[in-house]
Amino acid sequence: MVGVAACSSVSSIKALWETRIRRIQEEDEEQRKRTARGGATGRLSVGVWEDRAVLARLKQKLQTEDGRLILRIEQEEWKSLPGCLVQLSQVQEWQIHRTGLQKIPHFISSFQNLLVLDLSRNGVSEIPKQIGKLTRLRELLLSYNRVQFVPEELSCCESLERLELAMNRDLNQLPDQLRNLTKLQHLDLSMNDFSCIPDCVVQLPALEWLDMGGNRLQHLPEDIHRMEKLHTLWLQRNQLEKLPDNISRMRSLDTLVLSSNQLRDIPPLMEDMSNLRFVNFRDNPLTLDVTLPCRKTQTEDDEDNDDEDDREMFGREFMQMYIQEARKRAYAVLNVHCAHQPIDDSSQ
């Protein structure tokens, strides 16, 4: 009986010991869970605090001008924009310059009140498709960035009046759908890599101002006259060798800059462009050497008058004189040719 009692006592002690060990293990596991939950809560709290701090910083960048709420950030480092910015969706204008911004956030579509999106002089390399949701957007300014591709969704920005994509260097084409931007009046594609004027540009019905200077244009479209409302056309620093005759049918054109190209002649029909007030043919290898007569100035400020004469030296008056001189020389060559034709005796 003594042996049985001793055995029972050992079993009880063992069971009690195992129970204690199990409780200790359960308490350790619960402690680990509490620690993990506490860490996550702590991190969440830190994230919320950081968002609030960033949002407060962004709110300091808000300004009101002409009744329009503007977010203006200049020369600060913002390579990306935080998601908490969505809480400021009532903003009507972004003016974010020289911040190193690398991309337009996809949540841009949340800013349905946006009228102006100006991200000039950053490092933006992509225009997101969500840009098409901004149906009230009037101005999209992305000059001096790294944009290489324009999405067709941009054509859904039905209120767009001004589009600037100058100095993106590798940009060389536009989607045909952009012809649907029926309100676009101002387009700047200068200092890029275009070899021709995109078809969609020629078909923009409201376009009034176009800058394609500093590209690789070798020719102009024959139907360039379809841009009926265009009054200003900048084509400087390209590789144009000739102008299409239909350029003379651009009745609204009053400013035409063609300096630093490879033009050898001026189409005679341009003489009839009565609305053309300013034209510049400077630095072209024109065939004829035409010099305007010296002007006698009546004012005492000779330096200002010299500057004005210099600007006009290859301007509208030069164009007209060049065309007239070319016509005279053509007639002279024709007369000389006729004079040397042999007489046909059989007709006598």
Summary of the structure (lengths in Angstrom):
residues: 348
radius of gyration: 36.2
end to end distance: 165.0
largest distance: 165.0
contacts: 969
relative contact order: 0.05
helix: 40%
strand: 11%
